[in-house]
Amino acid sequence: MSPIISPFQLKNLPSENLIILDARVGKDIHQTYLNKHIKGARFIDLDKDLAEIGEDAAFGGRHPLPDVEKFAETLANLGISEDSHIVIYDDKNGANAAARAWWMLKSFGFEKVQVLDGGFQAAEKEGLEFSSGKETFEKTELIKKDNWLLPTSMLETIENELINNSSTVIDVRDAYRYNGESEPIDLIAGHIPGAINIPFSENLDENGNFLSPEILKEKYSKLLQGKPQNLIIHCGSGVTACHTILALDYAGLEIPNLYVGSWSEWSRREGKEVAKEI
């Protein structure tokens, strides 16, 4: 199953076992959801459901993964079962939290999970039915898992991989953040020494939709030619990094490692070198 689904395809999906998740983020976002969402969509919260935010971002970053057992409870509360077909959207074409939710669901073992191409805005243009207020649904039984299934990398691993030149570390943040020109969220501008910059926005066309699998495959094959094939993807806090992981999977390439702590962890950890391009 393709990890990307168009609004037209969603509009024509059978409703049996279909669960739509609204993963938009922002100020008063739950109220925004209540005001208007795709009919039947259930709200999933980045900070509460897709992360376990700790006291010190120097250890885990701004959006560490929750325990797999806690995520299982979230899924049960959302009425998700093992045979569910899950479609996720946000209003930044996956870059807010839809791709992060996709990664976590895939890493939990779900196969039928997709991100809506174009997100909320594309759904409006396609004429999907919207509603407001709370959605009612039944909770499901807990699905037991022992650990996340997709590969992740720790800060110490990245240091060793870069020293040994055995991995390609990709920073998907905007170039101005990577270059060290300014930093709107974290404490320090710059990047991990040795990391290369391929902004996640380059996964999209001029209309904000994902490039075709063929174009994405050709693009990344060229960009990564001659570099170590083991890929580690990161961003600011392990959220938008999932956008590039999604794009690589869509292109038919192997799912790479996610560095969950990302720049928010590295830049706060005492003694870690910071590189700049200015």
C-alpha positions in Angstrom: 0.0 0.0 0.0 1.3 3.4 -0.9 2.1 5.6 2.1 0.4 8.5 0.3 -3.3 8.8 -0.6 -4.9 11.5 -2.7 -8.1 13.3 -1.5 -10.0 11.8 -4.5 -8.9 8.3 -3.4 -9.9 9.0 0.2 -13.3 10.3 -1.0 -13.9 6.9 -2.6 -12.6 4.6 0.1 -15.0 2.2 1.7 -15.8 3.3 5.2 -15.4 -0.2 6.7 -12.4 -0.2 9.1 -11.4 3.3 7.9 -10.1 5.7 10.6 -9.1 9.2 9.8 -6.8 11.1 12.1 -6.5 14.9 12.3 -2.9 15.7 13.3 -2.8 19.4 12.9 -0.8 21.4 15.4 -0.8 24.9 16.7 -2.3 27.2 19.3 -5.8 26.1 20.5 -5.6 23.4 17.9 -8.2 21.1 19.6 -10.7 24.0 19.3 -9.6 24.4 15.6 -10.4 20.7 15.2 -13.8 21.1 16.9 -14.6 24.0 14.6 -14.0 22.0 11.4 -12.5 18.7 10.4 -13.0 16.0 7.8 -16.1 14.2 8.8 -15.4 11.3 11.1 -11.8 12.4 11.8 -10.5 11.8 15.3 -8.0 14.2 16.9 -4.5 13.2 17.7 -2.3 15.5 19.7 1.4 15.9 18.9 2.5 16.8 22.4 0.2 14.4 24.3 -0.2 11.4 22.0 2.8 11.4 19.7 5.5 12.4 22.2 6.4 12.0 25.9 7.9 15.5 26.6 10.5 15.4 29.3 12.0 18.0 31.7 15.2 18.4 29.8 15.3 18.5 26.0 19.1 17.9 26.2 18.2 14.2 26.8 15.6 13.2 24.2 14.9 16.5 22.4 11.7 18.4 22.4 9.5 15.5 21.2 10.8 12.2 22.5 8.8 9.1 21.6 6.4 7.8 24.2 6.8 4.3 25.5 5.2 1.9 23.1 2.8 0.8 25.8 1.5 4.3 26.2 1.0 4.6 22.5 -0.9 1.4 22.6 -3.3 3.1 25.1 -3.6 6.1 22.7 -4.6 3.8 19.9 -7.2 2.0 22.0 -8.6 5.3 23.1 -8.9 6.4 19.4 -10.7 3.2 18.6 -7.9 1.8 16.4 -7.6 -2.0 16.0 -5.2 -4.2 14.1 -7.4 -4.3 11.0 -7.9 -0.5 10.8 -7.0 1.4 7.6 -5.7 4.7 8.9 -5.4 7.9 7.0 -3.8 10.9 8.6 -3.8 14.6 7.6 -2.5 17.9 8.9 -2.4 21.3 7.2 1.3 21.3 6.2 1.2 18.2 4.0 2.6 15.9 6.6 5.2 18.3 7.9 3.3 19.2 11.1 2.6 15.8 12.7 0.8 13.6 10.1 4.1 12.1 9.0 5.2 11.6 12.6 1.9 9.7 13.3 2.5 7.7 10.1 6.0 6.7 11.3 4.8 5.7 14.7 1.9 3.7 13.4 4.2 1.9 10.9 6.7 1.4 13.7 4.0 -0.1 15.8 3.3 -2.7 13.1 0.4 -1.2 11.0 0.6 -1.8 7.3 -2.6 0.1 6.2 -1.6 3.6 7.1 -1.4 6.6 4.7 -0.9 10.3 4.8 -3.3 12.5 2.9 -1.5 14.3 0.0 -2.1 18.0 0.3 -3.7 17.6 3.7 -6.6 19.7 5.0 -6.5 22.2 2.2 -6.6 19.6 -0.5 -9.5 17.8 1.1 -11.4 21.1 1.0 -10.7 21.6 -2.7 -11.7 18.0 -3.5 -15.0 18.6 -1.8 -14.7 16.0 1.0 -17.4 16.2 3.7 -16.5 18.2 6.8 -18.1 18.4 10.2 -17.7 20.1 13.6 -17.8 19.1 17.2 -16.8 15.9 18.8 -16.9 12.5 17.0 -18.3 9.5 18.9 -16.7 6.1 18.6 -16.0 3.1 20.7 -12.6 2.3 22.3 -10.8 -0.9 21.3 -8.7 -3.4 23.1 -5.1 -2.8 23.7 -2.7 -4.1 21.1 0.4 -5.3 22.8 3.9 -4.5 21.4 7.3 -4.8 23.0 9.1 -2.1 21.1 9.2 0.2 18.1 9.9 -1.7 14.9 11.4 1.0 12.7 15.1 1.9 13.1 16.2 4.8 15.3 19.6 6.3 16.2 20.8 7.8 19.4 23.1 10.9 19.8 26.1 8.7 20.7 25.6 6.5 17.7 25.5 9.5 15.3 28.8 10.7 16.7 30.5 7.4 16.0 28.9 7.1 12.6 30.1 10.5 11.5 33.6 9.9 12.9 33.8 6.6 11.0 32.1 8.0 7.9 29.8 5.0 8.0 26.4 6.9 7.7 24.9 9.8 5.9 23.2 12.2 8.4 20.5 14.3 6.7 19.2 17.5 8.3 15.8 18.3 6.8 15.3 21.7 8.4 15.2 24.9 6.3 18.6 26.0 5.0 18.8 29.2 7.1 18.5 27.1 10.3 21.1 24.6 9.1 23.4 27.3 8.0 23.2 29.0 11.4 21.7 32.3 10.1 18.9 32.2 12.8 17.0 29.7 14.9 13.3 30.3 15.6 12.7 27.4 18.0 15.9 25.9 19.5 18.6 27.7 21.6 21.4 27.7 19.0 21.5 28.1 15.3 23.6 25.7 13.2 23.9 22.0 12.5 25.6 18.7 13.5 29.1 18.7 12.1 29.1 16.4 9.1 25.4 16.4 8.5 24.1 17.4 5.1 21.1 19.6 4.4 18.2 18.4 2.3 15.1 20.5 3.4 11.9 18.4 3.6 10.2 21.1 1.5 12.1 19.7 -1.5 9.9 16.6 -1.3 7.0 18.7 -2.6 6.1 20.3 -5.9 5.1 23.9 -6.5 1.5 23.1 -5.5 2.6 21.6 -2.1 2.0 18.0 -3.1 4.5 15.2 -2.9 6.7 14.7 -5.9 6.0 11.4 -7.8 7.8 8.3 -6.5 9.9 8.2 -9.6 11.1 11.8 -9.3 11.8 11.4 -5.5 13.8 8.2 -6.2 15.9 9.9 -8.9 16.3 13.0 -6.8 17.6 11.2 -3.7 19.7 8.8 -5.7 21.6 11.7 -7.2 21.9 13.7 -3.9 23.3 10.6 -2.1 25.5 9.3 -4.8 28.9 8.3 -3.4 27.8 8.8 0.2 27.4 6.1 2.9 24.1 4.2 2.2 23.1 4.0 5.9 20.9 7.1 6.3 20.0 8.9 9.5 17.3 11.6 9.2 16.8 14.4 11.7 15.2 17.8 12.0 14.5 20.0 15.0 12.7 17.5 17.2 12.1 14.4 15.3 8.8 15.4 13.7 9.4 16.9 10.2 12.2 14.3 9.8 9.4 11.8 9.4 8.3 13.8 6.3 11.5 12.8 4.5 11.3 9.3 5.8 7.8 9.1 4.3 9.0 10.5 1.0 11.8 7.9 0.8 9.3 5.1 1.5 7.0 6.6 -1.1 9.9 6.5 -3.5 10.3 2.8 -2.9 13.6 3.3 -1.0 14.5 1.6 2.3 13.1 3.3 5.4 16.1 5.0 7.1 17.0 5.6 10.8 15.2 8.4 12.6 17.2 10.5 15.1 14.3 11.4 17.4 16.2 13.9 19.6 17.4 15.8 16.5 18.9 19.3 16.7 16.9 20.1 19.8 18.8 17.5 21.7 22.2 17.9 20.1 22.3 21.7 20.4 21.5 21.5 24.2 23.9 18.7 25.1 26.9 20.0 26.8 30.2 19.7 24.8 28.6 19.0 21.4 30.2 20.9 18.6 28.0 23.1 16.4 28.8 23.8 12.7 27.7 26.8 10.7 27.9 27.8 7.1 28.1 31.6 7.6 
